Amino acid sequence: MRTLIQAFRTKELRNKILFTLAMIIIYRIGSFIPTPGVNYKTVHDCVTTLSGSQENFIGLVNLFSGGALLQLSIFALGVMPYITASIVVQLLRVVIPRFEALHKEGQSGEAKLTQYTRYLTIGLAVLQSTTILVTARSGALFSYQCSQVIPDGSVWNLLVMVLIMTGGTGLIMWMAELITDKGLGQGMSILIFMSICSGFLPQLWEIGWGTNGTDGEWWKFGIVVSVLIVILVLVDFVELCQRRLPVQYTRRMIGRKMYGGSSTYLPLKINMSGVIPPIFASSILAIPTLIAQFGSTDQSWVKWINSNLANTTSVWYIALYALMIVFFCFFYTSITFNPDETADNMKQYGGFIPGIRAGNATSRYLSYVMNRLNTVGAVYLLFVALIPTVLIMALGLNTKLPFGGTTILIIAGVGLDTLRQAKAQTEQFQYAGFLLEDVDHKEGK
């Protein structure tokens, strides 16, 4: 709170905060504007009566879009195409040598990769919007509980709707980059954070208040809030934890100047993979459920999927979800952190870890340390991701728990990152106690 108050006192930071709030307001307004061709009254009735889990793929996309997906608004796709494109480009670095070479080129190479990400985002937006509209037209998007969501099913009408949704995705991507350049925080993360929080508090309040204040249970509300606070504190603590490997640099004579001779450290986070493993796991487990919606309910394989994989509290779902989180935790970390590249960079600049020989020995040591950290990180992700399932089973809540493992990680991670950036920028303008005690710095003086 003190950081925010100090930020508002500084003109530059105040303008950044107000610009970010303006972009957020525009984003939230667009989430409620229906796409032309959609029967808004029917969609509204469907959303109010539809019950489903927030941990399946459709629920995940709807969560990241702030509820815009099930409302079929112009921002229905939200930020998911950009997130998917960013992950795909990162994964392609392992397969395509050109992408890896661009990554090593520095700022110019990253700018080229960003351009590829934008193109891929538009392509995925066209594909996803077409899939969503066809699914909504058939009724599968709303579990066949709604009909006539899109009265006009002509090719021209669907083409216009696809173009509008794709344009909405492009606008969101542009707004996120504006927030990153002219606002406060990382733009895409801020939009995801606000999308999640937009439906978080109403659903949390519904546990205690219930429907019109009739079927709520306040003791369950108290337990859920207490568990949420404890988990947020735990997530904040773990996300800030680092394993700091000491690194020393030898002295080198370049021309007439002496360089190096300093000591620093290599920071390694416990949860290097972030929120990616739960997202990947829930998305993959939702694929059989989506396929089963197009099958007959009398078929045995459809019944098995609906009773085991569509139910987030079943033993099969929990076991597969846990295994996939552990797998993607190690897999994604191996892509984002390359021990060989890190060891080569340290050797190139004359750096070494005390007691470890530079080169292959350093690479093996970094791999050893990362495997140990990934083990702890995987256990931590499992704990955070499975807490909502435990609460649902223990308290008898419905599957629409207001928070899940993905939700908690995003809220805590984005909140911490934004506050750190705000504090760092605030300290650039606040000099109280730096040169003179009890003297506040005034702008322009």
C-alpha angles and dihedrals in degrees: 000000000000090000092053092048091051090047092055090052090061116076097216094049092042090056091049092051093047091048090051091049090050091053091048091052091050090049093051093047090053090052090066099044107100121227112252109261096036122116096232096189092054092046091049092051090048094051093050093052100035116104122194145132125277092215099068122088097262090045090049093053090044089050093052091046093052093244093309094120098065089042089054092224127165088266092047094128093051116180098324096101090054093046091049092047092050092051092046092051090050092050092048090061087076093050104034115054091200091064091049090050091051090050090055093049092076125220097356092050092047089052089055092048089050089054091052089049091055093051091048090048092058091047092050090046091057091048096045095044091051091049093048094048093047090047091048091047091054092045096241092115090066095038090258091292093117134050137189093029089145107030095185109058097174120136093242093053092048090047091054091048091050091051092049094049091046090050089050090055091050090050091051091050091051092048091050091053090048090054090050093050103037105015138056122282134359107320101218092045091050092053092048090048093052092045091056095044092050091072099024103082097042092053091045091051091048090066091065100028098039124186108341089336094295110103103027125124115207095192089061089048090054093049093048093049092048093049090046092053092048092049093047090053090048092048092048091050095048094043090055094047118104138182103223114204112198114238126189127195123211121230116260130189111223111177106314096333131088117224132187128015092130131125125224138146139245110233116216119185122222092226101042094160095056117193096337099097096058091045093051093044096050092044094052093045089052093058095078089047091054091048091049091057089068093052132080116274090225094063117102096228091052091051091049093050093046093050098042113022099028090052110075092199096056121111093239093052094047093047095048091042091053094046092050093049091054092046096048091044090062095034098052093043090053088056099045096041119047113189093194092054092046092049092048092050091050091049092047092057095041096258127143140168110246109257094013123097114237118252123024094006090056090048092052091048092051090050090051092051093045092051090054092047091047090054091055091042092052091052089048092050091048091052094049095042096048098044092086090052091050091050092049092052096041099045098032092238122161119256092262094087107165093235137036135180092273091048094052094048093050095046093049096040097047092042092053094045093049093048091049091052092047091050093047093050092044091056090057090067102031115079100163109139094007099098104357128027119238092005117121119213116239122204114256094016 
